[in-house]
Amino acid sequence: MCAAAGFTLDWQTQNGAGPSTPAGRRYIESPNNGWRYLLFVRETRDQAFLACGPVVIASRDDVTGQQPMNITWTLTEPLTAHAFRAFSVIREM
């Protein structure tokens, strides 16, 4: 059983990454530039990371700010039901 596709994650880059810097361009221009990004999460420092899968910037509107940039990543594959319950902000449902 899987959670709904299109799960998003709000993330902020390091302060030095901006839309006109090499690091910022890597994010904005992915995956057309050959860069791919994967999401790994864990509930506590004592646990192993869980690989959730590839994430993409679905729209140019998903990147805001200068330095740092705010990016909304979208998972390309749905989370498993277990991962969705563990990491979703609506997990209390």
N, C-alpha and C positions, 0 to 999 in steps of 0.2 A: 504494500500500500504506500502511495506517495502523496505528499502535500502538493498543493496547487503549484503549477509552474509560474515563473516570473517573480519568485521571491527576491526581494531587494535588500541591499545592505548599504547604509550610508557610511562613508569613510572619508577621512581627511588625510591629504598627503603630508609629507614633511614640509616644514616651512620654506625650504629652498625650491620646491617644485611649483612652478607657475606655468600658465599657458604658453609662454614664450621660451621656457627653459627646455633643455634636452630631456630632462626627466618628465616634465609636464607633457611634452609632445609625445613621449612614449605611451603615456596613458591615453591621451586624447585620440591619437592616430591608430591605436590598436583596434582590431587585429590586422588591419591592412599593412602595418609596418613589420609584421612577423612576430610581434610580442603577443603572448597569451598570458592570462592571469587566472589563477586558481584560488578558491576559497578553502581555507583550513580553519577549523574552530575547535575550541575545547571549553568545557564548563569550568574547570579548575586547573591550576598550575600542576596538580599532581596527575592529571589524566593525559593520555595520548591525544594528539590532534586527530580530528575526524576530517577526511577529505570530502568536501561537499560538491566539488566539481568546478567547471569553468564559469567565470563571470565575464560579462561584457558591459560596456557603456552603451545602452540601448539607444540613446538620443543625445544630441549635442546639449540639450537642456539638462542632462544629467550631470554636467560639469559646471560648477559655479565658483566664484571667488578667484583670487589672484594667487597670493602666496601666504598661506597654503590654499590649495584647491579643494573643494568639496566635491566628491564623486559619489553618485548613486550607481552601484554595480547591480546587475541583474543576473541571477543564476540562469544558465542555459538549460539545465536539467532540474527537474523538481527534487526537492529534498525528500528523503524517506520520512515516513510518518514519525519515527522515533526522533530523528534530527529536528523535524519541525516542532514537535512538542518540547524538545529540550532548548531550542534557540529562538523560537518565535516570540515576539512581544505579546502575542495573543495566546500564549500557551496555557493560560488559566481556563480556557474554554473547554 
